[in-house]
């Protein structure tokens, strides 16, 4: 009679098979979420176990309000009166240099600022009339007017800002944070993504875990209706049947994990467990009837409608429930035409809720350890974009050399403005802050040395800031 036992099976029973060797590697010093190049991180019980960073950081959670398409800093934060005087004339060639643009020529005419500015708060922050709610919380914000990036098209620039690299395949910021800190809650994902507006140019790569295990990938929540599809059992499937099925699958996956040692199997186990928990935690999270009318009015939120304000309110509720990193992508800022209409529409949608989020967190004593970040992937040109063939007029093109962002809470100094641009709003002239510098600074607020938060892949240690980045100490509280 043929013996069905294989050599692989025999060795596995002896405890020295390939599966055991792989499992020992998985559970040893190079285990997922352990000190796999992330120097100073303590060995946890599992890939999502909460763990300490390199040092005590002030921020415990991040809410990143990403304005996809790139808001115009010249209409919102960086007033340049000289542009009004030069309107209709080209900028001096010495200013533009060899800079390339996506849609306009270098000799395009100047377009002056389209809105009025005023100083606000004790800090005297200069803010556009189109951001009246943001102006009211100016003393809680830190404005960086000297941001610059390497990319001048949307998808590469969005990837660069969110992953430190301009092509897909690298872990996103949220994935790095969860890899380093683990999760504080077992009822909700540690990294949640929401999207309002038309969508993002770089797609799901913006919240991908890249070469990190996929357990660190962001989980997309819908802003309306069921937060995640298929959370309810189909007809004829009882809770007991589902529970028994999950338990059988867990045992099978666990056995395979012990034999093969593939970290993606652990991700599969974690995903099944989270899916079961989300059946109760996600509906409770989305139930905004628990909020007071005063809070809904503060955000300008209609609980029944999908909106940016609803996403911001949900973000605060997520932080309260232990979610570590929340991305809200709001699309629609790409103003190649009608800059006035674009700014009016987008500020009407985002201004009140963004300011309300900061105010609400502060009122609840949560702003000190919650880091809020607001901004896009680059800025807009001082020159006008007009293209009859494309039906465009009175717009602005992509501008990587200078743009503005603001941050609040989580170890960032409030009531200050860092950096400046030249009189044309073209080049940074004071305290330049590269995207990698900002990434290094945000990681510092979370308690990480950005040069030590690494992951060994393809023969070398990778990090969010690649081989660049300096902490911007001037904006630290």
C-alpha positions as CSV (number, residue, x, y, z in Angstrom):
1,X,0.0,0.0,0.0
2,X,1.4,3.4,-1.0
3,X,2.6,5.5,1.9
4,X,1.1,9.0,1.6
5,X,3.6,10.6,4.0
6,X,6.0,13.0,2.3
7,X,9.4,14.1,3.4
8,X,8.1,17.6,4.0
9,X,5.4,16.1,6.3
10,X,7.9,13.9,8.1
11,X,10.3,16.7,8.7
12,X,7.5,19.0,10.0
13,X,6.5,16.3,12.5
14,X,10.0,16.2,13.7
15,X,9.9,19.9,14.4
16,X,12.8,20.7,12.0
17,X,10.9,21.1,8.8
18,X,10.8,24.1,6.5
19,X,7.6,25.3,8.1
20,X,9.1,25.3,11.6
21,X,12.2,27.1,10.4
22,X,10.0,29.8,8.7
23,X,7.8,30.1,11.8
24,X,10.9,30.5,14.0
25,X,11.9,33.4,11.7
26,X,8.5,34.9,11.8
27,X,8.3,34.8,15.6
28,X,11.9,35.6,16.1
29,X,13.8,38.9,16.0
30,X,12.8,39.6,12.4
31,X,9.1,39.1,13.1
32,X,6.6,41.4,11.6
33,X,6.2,44.5,13.7
34,X,9.3,43.7,15.8
35,X,12.7,45.2,15.5
36,X,12.9,44.5,11.7
37,X,15.3,47.4,11.3
38,X,13.1,49.7,13.4
39,X,15.7,50.4,16.0
40,X,14.5,50.9,19.5
41,X,11.0,49.4,19.0
42,X,10.1,46.9,21.6
43,X,9.0,43.4,20.6
44,X,5.2,43.2,20.6
45,X,2.9,40.3,20.9
46,X,1.6,40.7,17.3
47,X,1.9,43.0,14.3
48,X,-0.9,45.4,15.6
49,X,0.0,45.2,19.3
50,X,0.5,48.7,20.9
51,X,4.1,49.6,21.4
52,X,6.3,52.4,22.5
53,X,8.1,54.7,20.0
54,X,11.7,55.7,20.2
55,X,10.9,58.5,22.7
56,X,7.9,60.1,24.3
57,X,6.0,61.8,21.5
58,X,3.3,64.4,22.1
59,X,1.0,63.1,19.4
60,X,-0.9,59.8,19.7
61,X,-3.0,60.1,16.6
62,X,-3.0,62.0,13.3
63,X,-5.9,63.4,11.2
64,X,-4.6,64.4,7.8
65,X,-6.9,66.6,5.8
66,X,-5.4,66.2,2.3
67,X,-6.7,68.8,-0.2
68,X,-6.2,66.9,-3.4
69,X,-5.6,69.0,-6.5
70,X,-3.6,71.6,-4.6
71,X,-5.2,74.7,-3.2
72,X,-4.0,78.1,-4.3
73,X,-1.8,79.6,-1.6
74,X,-2.1,82.9,-3.4
75,X,-5.8,83.1,-2.8
76,X,-5.8,81.6,0.7
77,X,-2.6,82.3,2.7
78,X,0.2,84.1,0.8
79,X,-0.9,87.6,-0.2
80,X,1.2,89.2,-2.9
81,X,0.1,92.8,-3.7
82,X,2.8,93.1,-6.4
83,X,1.0,90.5,-8.5
84,X,-2.0,92.8,-8.8
85,X,0.3,95.6,-10.1
86,X,1.9,93.2,-12.6
87,X,-1.3,91.6,-13.8
88,X,-1.3,90.9,-17.5
89,X,2.5,91.1,-17.8
90,X,5.0,88.2,-17.8
91,X,7.3,87.5,-14.8
92,X,10.9,88.3,-15.3
93,X,12.7,85.3,-17.0
94,X,15.3,85.4,-14.2
95,X,12.5,84.4,-11.7
96,X,11.1,81.5,-13.7
97,X,14.5,80.0,-14.8
98,X,14.2,76.6,-16.4
99,X,11.0,75.5,-14.5
100,X,8.7,73.4,-16.5
101,X,4.9,73.5,-16.2
102,X,2.1,71.0,-16.9
103,X,-0.1,73.3,-19.1
104,X,1.3,76.9,-19.4
105,X,4.3,78.5,-21.0
106,X,7.0,80.2,-19.0
107,X,6.0,83.6,-20.4
108,X,2.4,83.4,-19.3
109,X,1.0,86.6,-17.9
110,X,0.7,87.3,-14.2
111,X,-2.7,86.9,-12.4
112,X,-3.2,89.0,-9.3
113,X,-4.7,87.7,-6.0
114,X,-8.5,87.4,-6.3
115,X,-9.5,87.9,-2.7
116,X,-8.8,90.2,0.2
117,X,-6.6,89.3,3.2
118,X,-6.6,90.4,6.8
119,X,-4.6,89.6,10.0
120,X,-6.3,87.5,12.6
121,X,-5.8,86.5,16.2
122,X,-3.0,87.6,18.5
123,X,-0.6,85.9,16.2
124,X,-1.6,88.2,13.3
125,X,-1.8,85.4,10.9
126,X,-2.6,86.6,7.4
127,X,-5.7,84.7,6.1
128,X,-7.9,85.2,3.1
129,X,-11.5,86.4,3.4
130,X,-12.5,83.0,2.0
131,X,-11.5,81.3,5.2
132,X,-13.6,83.0,7.9
133,X,-13.8,80.0,10.1
134,X,-10.1,79.1,9.9
135,X,-9.4,82.7,10.8
136,X,-11.3,82.3,14.1
137,X,-8.9,79.5,15.2
138,X,-5.7,81.2,13.8
139,X,-4.0,81.2,17.2
140,X,-4.3,77.4,17.4
141,X,-2.6,76.9,14.0
142,X,0.9,76.8,12.7
143,X,1.3,78.0,9.1
144,X,4.2,76.9,7.0
145,X,4.4,79.2,4.0
146,X,7.7,77.8,2.7
147,X,6.8,74.3,1.6
148,X,8.3,72.9,-1.6
149,X,8.3,69.6,-3.3
150,X,10.1,67.7,-6.1
151,X,7.0,66.8,-8.1
152,X,4.8,69.0,-10.4
153,X,2.0,66.6,-11.5
154,X,-0.8,65.3,-9.2
155,X,-0.3,61.6,-8.9
156,X,3.5,61.7,-8.3
157,X,3.2,64.6,-6.0
158,X,0.3,63.0,-4.0
159,X,2.4,59.8,-3.7
160,X,5.5,61.8,-2.7
161,X,3.7,63.6,0.1
162,X,2.0,60.4,1.4
163,X,4.8,57.9,0.9
164,X,8.0,59.8,0.4
165,X,8.4,58.5,-3.1
166,X,6.8,59.5,-6.4
167,X,6.0,56.0,-7.7
168,X,3.7,53.3,-6.2
169,X,5.1,50.6,-4.0
170,X,6.3,52.4,-0.9
171,X,4.4,52.3,2.4
172,X,2.1,55.3,3.1
173,X,2.6,57.6,6.1
174,X,-0.3,55.9,7.9
175,X,1.2,52.5,7.4
176,X,4.5,53.6,8.8
177,X,2.8,55.1,11.9
178,X,0.8,51.9,12.6
179,X,3.9,49.7,11.9
180,X,5.8,51.8,14.5
181,X,3.0,52.4,17.1
182,X,0.6,49.5,16.6
183,X,-3.1,49.9,17.4
184,X,-4.8,51.3,20.4
185,X,-8.1,49.6,19.6
186,X,-9.2,46.1,18.6
187,X,-12.7,47.2,17.5
188,X,-11.7,49.5,14.6
189,X,-8.8,49.6,12.1
190,X,-5.8,51.5,13.3
191,X,-5.6,53.3,9.9
192,X,-8.8,54.6,8.3
193,X,-9.3,56.4,5.0
194,X,-12.2,58.5,3.9
195,X,-12.7,60.4,0.6
196,X,-14.9,63.3,-0.4
197,X,-15.2,65.0,-3.7
198,X,-14.4,63.5,-7.1
199,X,-11.5,61.1,-6.1
200,X,-7.7,61.1,-5.9
201,X,-5.3,61.0,-8.8
202,X,-2.9,58.5,-7.2
203,X,-5.7,56.1,-6.1
204,X,-5.3,53.4,-3.4
205,X,-1.5,53.7,-3.4
206,X,-2.0,56.7,-1.2
207,X,-2.9,54.4,1.7
208,X,-1.2,51.2,0.7
209,X,1.3,49.5,3.0
210,X,3.7,49.0,0.0
211,X,6.3,46.4,0.9
212,X,5.2,46.4,4.6
213,X,2.9,43.5,5.5
214,X,-0.7,44.3,4.3
215,X,-1.9,44.3,7.9
216,X,-0.7,47.9,7.9
217,X,-2.8,49.0,4.9
218,X,-5.4,51.8,5.4
219,X,-9.0,50.6,5.5
220,X,-11.4,52.7,3.3
221,X,-14.6,53.8,5.0
222,X,-17.5,55.0,2.9
223,X,-18.8,58.4,3.9
224,X,-22.4,57.6,3.4
225,X,-24.5,54.5,4.2
226,X,-22.8,51.4,5.5
227,X,-19.2,52.4,6.2
228,X,-18.0,49.0,4.8
229,X,-19.9,46.9,2.4
230,X,-21.1,43.4,3.2
231,X,-20.9,43.8,7.0
232,X,-24.4,42.2,7.4
233,X,-24.8,38.5,7.2
234,X,-26.7,37.3,4.1
235,X,-30.1,35.7,4.5
236,X,-29.9,32.3,6.1
237,X,-26.6,32.8,7.8
238,X,-27.0,33.0,11.6
239,X,-24.5,34.6,14.0
240,X,-23.6,31.1,15.3
241,X,-22.9,29.8,11.8
242,X,-20.8,32.8,11.0
243,X,-18.9,32.4,14.3
244,X,-18.3,28.7,13.7
245,X,-17.1,29.4,10.1
246,X,-14.7,32.1,11.3
247,X,-13.3,29.8,13.9
248,X,-12.7,27.0,11.4
249,X,-11.0,29.5,9.0
250,X,-8.9,30.8,11.8
251,X,-7.6,27.4,12.8
252,X,-6.8,26.6,9.1
253,X,-5.0,29.8,8.6
254,X,-3.1,29.4,11.9
255,X,-2.0,26.0,10.9
256,X,-0.9,27.3,7.5
257,X,1.0,30.2,9.2
258,X,2.9,27.7,11.5
259,X,3.8,25.6,8.5
260,X,4.7,28.3,5.9
261,X,5.5,31.4,8.0
262,X,4.1,33.8,5.4
263,X,3.2,37.1,7.2
264,X,0.3,37.7,4.8
265,X,-1.4,34.7,6.4
266,X,-1.3,36.6,9.7
267,X,-2.8,39.6,7.9
268,X,-5.6,37.3,6.7
269,X,-6.3,36.1,10.3
270,X,-6.4,39.7,11.5
271,X,-8.7,40.8,8.7
272,X,-11.3,38.1,9.5
273,X,-11.2,39.1,13.2
274,X,-11.5,42.8,12.4
275,X,-14.4,42.1,10.0
276,X,-16.4,40.4,12.7
277,X,-15.8,43.2,15.1
278,X,-16.7,45.9,12.6
279,X,-20.2,44.4,12.3
280,X,-21.0,46.1,15.6
281,X,-18.3,48.8,16.0
282,X,-18.6,50.5,12.6
283,X,-22.4,51.1,12.7
284,X,-22.0,52.5,16.3
285,X,-19.2,54.8,15.0
286,X,-21.3,56.1,12.2
287,X,-24.4,56.8,14.4
288,X,-24.2,60.6,14.7
289,X,-27.5,60.9,16.6
290,X,-25.3,60.5,19.6
291,X,-23.8,63.9,18.9
292,X,-25.5,67.1,20.2
293,X,-27.1,69.5,17.9
294,X,-24.6,72.1,18.9
295,X,-21.8,69.8,17.7
296,X,-23.5,69.1,14.4
297,X,-24.0,72.9,13.9
298,X,-20.3,73.5,14.8
299,X,-19.3,71.3,11.9
300,X,-22.1,72.3,9.6
301,X,-22.9,68.6,9.4
302,X,-26.1,67.0,8.2
303,X,-25.9,63.4,9.5
304,X,-27.9,62.1,6.6
305,X,-25.7,63.5,3.8
306,X,-22.2,62.6,2.7
307,X,-19.9,65.5,3.2
308,X,-16.5,66.7,4.2
309,X,-17.9,68.0,7.4
310,X,-19.4,64.6,8.2
311,X,-16.0,63.0,7.6
312,X,-14.3,65.5,9.9
313,X,-16.8,64.7,12.7
314,X,-16.3,61.0,12.2
315,X,-12.5,61.5,12.4
316,X,-12.9,63.0,15.8
317,X,-15.1,60.1,16.9
318,X,-12.5,57.7,15.5
319,X,-9.7,59.3,17.6
320,X,-11.9,59.0,20.7
321,X,-12.2,55.2,19.9
322,X,-8.5,54.7,19.5
323,X,-7.9,54.9,15.7
324,X,-4.3,55.9,15.2
325,X,-4.2,57.5,11.7
326,X,-7.1,59.0,9.7
327,X,-6.7,60.3,6.1
328,X,-9.5,62.5,4.7
329,X,-8.9,63.1,1.0
330,X,-11.0,66.0,-0.4
331,X,-10.7,66.4,-4.2
332,X,-11.5,69.3,-6.4
333,X,-8.8,71.9,-5.8
334,X,-7.2,71.6,-9.3
335,X,-8.0,75.1,-10.5
336,X,-6.7,75.2,-14.1
337,X,-9.7,77.4,-14.9
338,X,-11.9,79.8,-12.9
339,X,-9.8,80.1,-9.8
340,X,-12.4,82.3,-8.2
341,X,-15.2,79.7,-8.5
342,X,-12.9,76.9,-7.5
343,X,-11.8,78.6,-4.3
344,X,-15.4,79.7,-3.4
345,X,-16.8,76.2,-3.8
346,X,-14.0,74.4,-2.0
347,X,-13.7,76.8,0.9
348,X,-17.5,76.7,1.4
349,X,-17.2,72.9,1.7
350,X,-14.1,72.6,3.8
351,X,-13.5,75.8,5.9
352,X,-16.1,75.4,8.6
353,X,-15.5,71.7,9.2
354,X,-11.7,72.0,9.2
355,X,-11.8,74.8,11.8
356,X,-14.5,73.0,13.8
357,X,-12.4,69.9,14.0
358,X,-9.6,71.9,15.6
359,X,-12.0,73.7,18.0
360,X,-13.8,70.5,18.9
361,X,-10.6,68.6,19.7
362,X,-9.4,71.5,21.8
363,X,-12.7,71.8,23.7
364,X,-12.5,68.1,24.6
365,X,-8.9,68.2,25.7
366,X,-7.8,66.0,22.7
367,X,-5.8,68.5,20.6
368,X,-2.7,68.2,22.7
369,X,-2.2,64.6,21.6
370,X,-3.9,64.7,18.2
371,X,-2.0,66.1,15.3
372,X,-4.1,67.8,12.5
373,X,-2.5,68.5,9.1
374,X,-4.1,70.5,6.3
375,X,-2.8,71.0,2.8
376,X,-2.3,69.7,-0.7
377,X,0.4,68.2,-2.8
378,X,1.9,71.5,-4.2
379,X,0.9,75.1,-4.9
380,X,-0.4,77.2,-7.8
381,X,1.5,79.5,-10.2
382,X,1.5,83.3,-10.0
383,X,0.9,83.2,-13.7
384,X,-2.6,82.7,-15.3
385,X,-3.6,79.7,-17.2
386,X,-5.7,80.5,-20.3
387,X,-6.3,77.8,-23.0
388,X,-9.3,78.3,-25.3
389,X,-8.7,74.8,-26.8
390,X,-9.3,73.3,-23.4
391,X,-11.9,75.8,-22.4
392,X,-9.8,77.2,-19.7
393,X,-9.4,80.8,-18.5
394,X,-8.5,82.6,-15.3
395,X,-6.9,79.6,-13.7
396,X,-3.5,78.7,-12.2
397,X,-1.2,75.8,-13.1
398,X,0.8,73.5,-10.8
399,X,3.6,75.1,-8.8
400,X,6.0,72.9,-6.8
401,X,8.4,75.6,-5.7
402,X,6.3,77.2,-3.0
403,X,3.0,76.4,-1.2
404,X,1.4,76.7,2.3
405,X,0.1,74.2,4.8
406,X,-1.1,74.5,8.4
407,X,-1.0,72.1,11.3
408,X,-2.4,72.1,14.8
409,X,-2.0,70.2,18.1
410,X,0.1,67.1,18.8
411,X,3.4,68.9,19.6
412,X,3.2,71.7,17.0
413,X,3.7,75.2,18.2
414,X,0.4,77.2,17.9
415,X,-0.1,80.7,16.7
416,X,3.0,81.0,14.5
417,X,3.9,81.4,10.8
418,X,7.1,79.9,9.5
419,X,8.8,80.9,6.2
420,X,8.1,83.3,3.4
421,X,8.2,83.6,-0.4
422,X,9.5,86.3,-2.7
423,X,7.3,89.2,-3.8
424,X,6.0,87.2,-6.7
425,X,5.0,84.2,-4.6
426,X,7.3,82.1,-6.8
427,X,10.3,81.1,-4.7
428,X,10.8,80.3,-1.0
429,X,13.0,83.0,0.6
430,X,12.9,82.1,4.3
431,X,13.1,78.8,6.2
432,X,12.4,76.4,3.3
433,X,10.6,73.2,4.3
434,X,10.8,70.2,1.9
435,X,8.2,67.5,2.0
436,X,10.7,65.1,3.6
437,X,11.4,67.7,6.3
438,X,7.7,67.9,7.1
439,X,7.5,64.1,7.2
440,X,10.5,63.9,9.6
441,X,8.8,66.5,11.8
442,X,5.5,64.8,12.0
443,X,7.2,61.5,12.9
444,X,9.1,63.4,15.6
445,X,5.8,64.6,17.1
446,X,4.8,60.9,17.2
447,X,8.0,59.9,19.0
448,X,10.0,58.6,16.1
449,X,13.5,59.3,14.9
450,X,12.8,59.3,11.2
451,X,16.2,57.8,10.4
452,X,15.6,54.9,12.7
453,X,12.0,54.0,11.8
454,X,13.0,51.6,9.0
455,X,12.0,48.3,7.4
456,X,14.4,45.9,5.7
457,X,13.3,45.1,2.2
458,X,15.1,44.1,-1.0
459,X,18.5,44.1,0.6
460,X,18.4,47.5,2.4
461,X,16.6,49.4,5.1
462,X,13.9,51.8,3.8
463,X,12.3,54.7,5.6
464,X,9.5,57.2,4.9
465,X,11.9,60.1,4.3
466,X,14.1,58.0,2.0
467,X,17.7,59.4,2.6
468,X,16.6,63.0,3.2
469,X,14.7,65.1,5.8
470,X,15.5,67.3,8.8
471,X,13.1,67.9,11.7
472,X,11.8,71.5,11.6
473,X,12.5,72.4,15.2
474,X,11.2,75.9,14.9
475,X,7.6,74.7,14.8
476,X,7.8,72.3,17.7
477,X,5.9,73.2,20.9
